Amino acid sequence: MTEQQAPRFERGTDGPKVIVAGVDGSDSSLRAAAYASGLARRQGALLAVVYVQRVVAAGVALGAPVADATEEIAEELVTQIREAMERIKGLSDIRWEFHTFRGDPYNGLVKAADDLRADAVVVGASQQAGHRFVGSVAVRLVKAGRWPVTVVP
């Protein structure tokens, strides 16, 4: 008879390794990023902050400087996130990255989560009335069922 060994517990190997936080500059998305940073800190995970620069076909067709505006938003978000990370730097070191893509927010977040091999996605709740009927990015991510999704109000 051989004696079976109990599985050895490995501290720090469970839980998410990469947490994606979708941001768009709204208050709920910034709360989502703050929530995700707390998760990343507690789990020792990488926080990947993702901003998808919405491409507005009608604006481009009319010659509107949409790309410049979304690029400015991305730069402002990076500045806000860096400042927030500096404020909490003394508490702990959170590993984080900022990624930006152009396109549809839902497809951009899906691509980012897949490319980064995300274990979890955190987004803010939509505050647009039309999303009750059409469906928000958060609802579409939940329905995709590919990762645990946390929706922060």
N, C-alpha and C positions, 0 to 999 in steps of 0.2 A: 504494500500500500504506500502510495505517495501522499505526502501532506500537501494540501492546497494552500497556496499563499493568498492572503487577502489582497485585493488590489490596493496599490499604494496611492495615497492621496497626494496630489501635486498642487501645492499652493500657487495660486496665481495663473493657472492654466485654463480655468473655466471663465466663461463670460466673453463678451465681445472684444475683438481685437481692433476693429475699425468701426467707428460710429460716424455716419454721414449726417450732417445737419444742413438742411436746405434753408437758405436765407434769401430774402428779396428786399430787405430794408424796412419791412413792416414791423410794427411793435410785436406782433405774435411770432414772427420769424426770429426776431432778436431774442425773445424769451425762449424760443426753441433752442437757439444756439447756446444760451446760458444753461439751460437744462442739460443739453447734450454735453457741454463742457464739464458739468458736475458728474455725469455718468462716466465720461472718459477719465476724469481724475480718479474716481473711485475704482474703476476697473483697470486702470493702467493702459487704456486703449488709445489709439490714435484718433483724434478728432479731425475729420475732414469737413471743412465748411465749404459748401457749394452754392454758388450763385449762378443761375442760368439767365443769361442776357436774352430777354424776350425779343424775338425778331418779329417786327410788325410789317407784314407784306404791304399793306396799304400805305403805310408811312414811307417805306422805301420807294414804292411806285410814284409817290408824289414828291420825292426828293427831300423828304424831311431828314434831318440829321439824327436819326434814331440810334445808329451805332455809337455815335459820340455820346449821346445821353446815357445809354446803358453802360458804356465804358466808364463814365463818370460815376455812376452808381456803384459799379464794381470797385473802383478805387476808393470811394467813400466807405464802402463796407469793409474793405481791408483795413483802412485806417481805424474805424470803430472797433473792429475785432482786435487789432493789435493793441489799442489803448486798453480795452477790457482785459486782455491777457496780461498786460503790464501791471494793471491794478491788482490782479490776483497772483502775480508771480511769487510773492513772498509766501503764499499759502502752499503752493506745490507747483511743480513743473508739469504742465500739460503739453503733450506733444500734439501739434496741430498743423494743418496745412490749409491753404485756401485754393480752391479750384473754381474756374469760371468757364462756362460754355455758352455758346450762342444757340438759341432755338426755343423749342417749346419746353416750359418748366418741367412738366411730367417726364417727357422723354429724356431731358437732360439729367434729371435726378436718377432715373433708371439707369442710364448709361454710366453715370458717375458711381452709383452703388455697385453696379456690375464690375466696372473697370477696377475699382478700389477694393473689390471683394468685401463689401460691407457686411457686417454682422447685424447692424441695426440702422434704421433711418429715423431721424427726428425732424419734424416739420411743424410750423405754426398752423393753426386753424385759419381757414379763409374767412375773411370778414366781408366778402362780397355777396350781396343778396342773390345774384344770379346763380351762384354755385349750389344753391339749394336744389335747383332743377337740373342743371347740367352736370354737376359734380365737381368738386374741388380737386386740386392736385393731391391733397392728403387722402381723400376718399379713394381716388384712383390708385394711389400707392398701396393702401390697405387692401383693396380688391385684387391687386396684382398678386398678393400673397407670397412674395419672394423673400421678404425679410420681416422681422418684427418692426412695426411702424408705431412710433409714439407721436400723437398729435397734441401739441401744447396750445392751450387757449390764449 
